[in-house]
Amino acid sequence: VQLQASGGGLIQAGGSLRLSCAIAGHSLRGYGLGWFRQAPGKLREFVGGITWGEGNPYYAAFAEGRFTISNDNDKDTVYLQMTSLKPEDTAVYYCAARIWSYRTSAPSEYDYWGPGTQVTVSS
């Protein structure tokens, strides 16, 4: 499974950004997908996740109400829509996949990772 996140950039606080994660190499049916982020000097942090094809995304507390995860079955792509961005959202954002569909926020339980995309929110 290969994952490629894109859509990062520099944005002012209060703005919105949509990240995309293109996935290739394997059928995603039943796979769990997750978004994570890592700021300089900090541990990788769970943002939210979704089971491919089933909807019902779940989020970390800081993302609830501001971030939305969705997937496009036809395009094999998962999205992270971020709104009301804050400077503390600045980080490298990663998408990840795992072969099990149960909900988890632990990075260690994800089997595949793509290179991240930088999101910088200016104040």
C-alpha positions in Angstrom: 0.0 0.0 0.0 1.4 3.4 -1.0 0.1 6.6 0.4 0.8 10.2 -0.7 -0.5 13.2 1.2 -0.8 16.5 -0.5 -2.4 19.9 -0.1 -0.4 21.4 2.7 0.8 25.0 2.6 1.0 28.3 4.4 -2.3 29.7 5.6 -3.5 32.5 7.9 -5.2 31.7 11.2 -8.9 31.2 10.8 -8.5 29.8 7.3 -9.3 26.5 5.8 -7.3 23.8 4.0 -8.1 20.4 2.6 -5.5 17.7 2.6 -5.7 14.7 0.3 -4.2 11.3 0.7 -4.0 9.2 -2.5 -3.8 5.5 -1.9 -2.6 2.8 -4.2 -1.4 -0.7 -4.3 -4.1 -2.7 -2.6 -7.8 -2.9 -2.2 -8.8 -0.7 0.8 -11.9 -2.6 1.7 -12.1 -2.9 5.4 -8.9 -0.9 6.0 -8.6 1.7 8.6 -7.3 5.1 7.6 -5.9 7.7 9.9 -4.5 11.2 9.8 -1.7 12.2 12.2 0.4 15.2 12.7 3.8 16.0 14.1 5.0 19.4 15.2 8.7 20.1 15.7 9.9 18.6 19.0 6.6 16.8 19.7 5.4 13.3 19.3 3.2 12.2 16.4 -0.4 13.0 17.3 -3.6 11.4 16.1 -6.0 13.7 14.3 -8.8 11.4 13.2 -9.6 8.2 11.4 -12.2 6.4 9.3 -12.8 2.9 8.0 -12.7 2.8 4.2 -16.1 2.7 2.7 -18.0 2.8 6.0 -18.0 6.4 6.9 -18.3 7.2 10.6 -15.1 9.1 11.1 -13.8 9.7 14.6 -11.5 12.5 15.8 -9.2 13.6 18.5 -10.7 16.2 20.8 -8.9 19.1 19.3 -10.1 18.2 15.9 -13.8 17.6 16.7 -15.9 20.3 15.1 -13.1 21.8 13.1 -11.8 18.9 11.0 -13.7 16.5 8.8 -12.4 13.3 7.3 -14.0 11.7 4.3 -13.1 9.3 1.5 -13.8 9.0 -2.2 -14.1 5.3 -3.1 -13.8 6.0 -6.8 -10.6 8.0 -6.5 -9.0 5.9 -3.7 -8.5 9.1 -1.8 -9.1 10.2 1.8 -9.5 13.8 2.7 -8.9 15.9 5.8 -10.8 19.2 5.6 -9.5 21.6 8.2 -11.3 24.8 9.2 -10.8 27.6 11.7 -7.1 26.8 11.7 -4.9 27.9 14.5 -1.1 28.5 14.7 -1.0 25.4 17.0 -2.2 23.3 14.1 1.1 23.9 12.4 2.7 20.5 11.8 3.6 17.9 9.2 0.5 16.0 8.5 0.6 12.3 7.6 -1.9 9.8 6.4 -1.7 6.1 7.4 -3.4 2.9 6.8 -3.8 -0.4 8.6 -5.4 -3.7 7.7 -7.8 -3.8 10.7 -10.8 -1.6 10.8 -11.3 -1.2 14.6 -10.9 2.3 15.9 -7.5 3.3 17.2 -5.4 6.4 17.7 -2.1 4.7 18.3 0.5 5.3 15.5 2.1 2.0 16.3 -1.1 0.2 15.1 -0.9 1.6 11.6 1.0 -0.5 9.0 1.5 1.9 6.2 2.6 5.5 6.1 3.1 8.1 3.5 5.4 11.1 3.4 3.8 14.0 5.2 2.7 17.4 4.0 3.6 20.6 5.8 0.8 22.8 7.1 1.9 26.2 8.5 -0.7 28.4 10.1 0.4 32.0 10.6 -1.0 34.3 13.3 
